[in-house]
Amino acid sequence: MTAPVRVTHPFHPLFGQEIAFVERRVHWGDDLLFYRDHRGYVTSLPTRWTSLQDEDLFLVVSAGRSHFRVTDLIDLASLITELQFALRALKDRHEL
């Protein structure tokens, strides 16, 4: 086991809690922290969601005034467009 780290992602169920991680590893291009959950199972979360990752400069500079980065909003808009297209395709298929 290693020293505990704090979960810093505001929407993660363990937000604010400390976890003792088992291993840090890059897997499929993602920097992951592996830890044991409350049942003892090894699970993971992105290192960037923990105190092990350096502070996000965007969040520091925005100081809470902006909750979203422009690139994140563009990605979200693309995802919504894809979902709308897929939903329309499903509806069209059921109407046939």
C-alpha positions in Angstrom: 0.0 0.0 0.0 1.0 3.6 -0.5 0.2 6.9 1.2 -3.4 7.9 0.9 -4.6 10.3 -1.8 -7.8 12.4 -1.8 -10.5 12.0 -4.5 -11.0 15.5 -5.9 -13.5 15.0 -8.7 -16.7 16.7 -7.5 -19.1 14.2 -9.0 -17.3 11.0 -7.8 -19.1 9.2 -5.0 -15.8 9.2 -3.0 -15.3 12.9 -3.4 -13.3 14.4 -0.5 -12.4 10.9 0.9 -8.9 9.5 1.2 -8.1 6.2 -0.5 -4.9 4.1 -0.2 -4.0 3.2 -3.7 -2.4 -0.1 -4.7 -0.8 0.9 -7.9 -0.6 3.7 -10.5 -0.4 2.5 -14.1 -1.0 3.8 -17.6 -3.6 1.6 -19.3 -4.7 2.2 -22.9 -3.3 5.7 -22.6 -5.1 6.6 -19.4 -3.2 7.3 -16.2 -5.1 5.2 -13.6 -4.9 4.7 -9.9 -5.9 1.3 -8.7 -7.3 0.9 -5.2 -9.4 -1.5 -3.1 -13.0 -0.5 -2.7 -15.0 -1.1 0.6 -15.6 -4.7 -0.4 -11.9 -5.4 -1.0 -12.2 -5.5 -4.8 -9.4 -3.8 -6.9 -10.9 -0.9 -8.9 -9.6 2.2 -10.6 -10.1 5.8 -11.3 -8.3 8.4 -13.4 -5.3 9.9 -11.6 -6.5 13.3 -12.6 -9.5 12.8 -10.3 -7.2 12.6 -7.3 -4.8 14.8 -5.3 -1.9 13.0 -6.9 -2.5 15.0 -10.0 -1.3 18.6 -10.1 -4.0 21.3 -9.7 -5.8 22.1 -13.0 -4.5 25.5 -14.0 -7.8 26.4 -15.7 -9.7 25.8 -12.5 -7.2 27.9 -10.5 -7.3 30.8 -12.9 -11.1 30.7 -13.4 -11.5 30.6 -9.6 -15.0 29.2 -9.9 -16.3 31.7 -12.4 -16.4 29.2 -15.2 -17.5 25.6 -14.7 -16.8 24.4 -18.2 -13.9 24.7 -20.6 -14.8 25.6 -24.2 -13.3 22.3 -25.5 -15.5 20.3 -23.0 -18.6 22.2 -24.2 -17.7 21.5 -27.8 -17.3 17.8 -27.0 -20.6 17.8 -25.1 -22.4 19.4 -28.1 -20.9 16.7 -30.4 -22.1 14.0 -28.1 -25.6 15.4 -28.0 -25.7 15.6 -31.8 -24.6 12.0 -32.0 -27.2 10.9 -29.5 -29.9 12.8 -31.3 -28.9 11.2 -34.6 -28.9 7.7 -33.1 -32.4 8.4 -31.5 -33.8 9.6 -34.8 -32.4 6.5 -36.5 -34.1 4.2 -33.9 -37.4 6.0 -34.3 -37.2 5.8 -38.1 -36.4 2.0 -37.9 -39.5 1.4 -35.7 -41.8 3.4 -38.0 -41.0 1.1 -40.9 
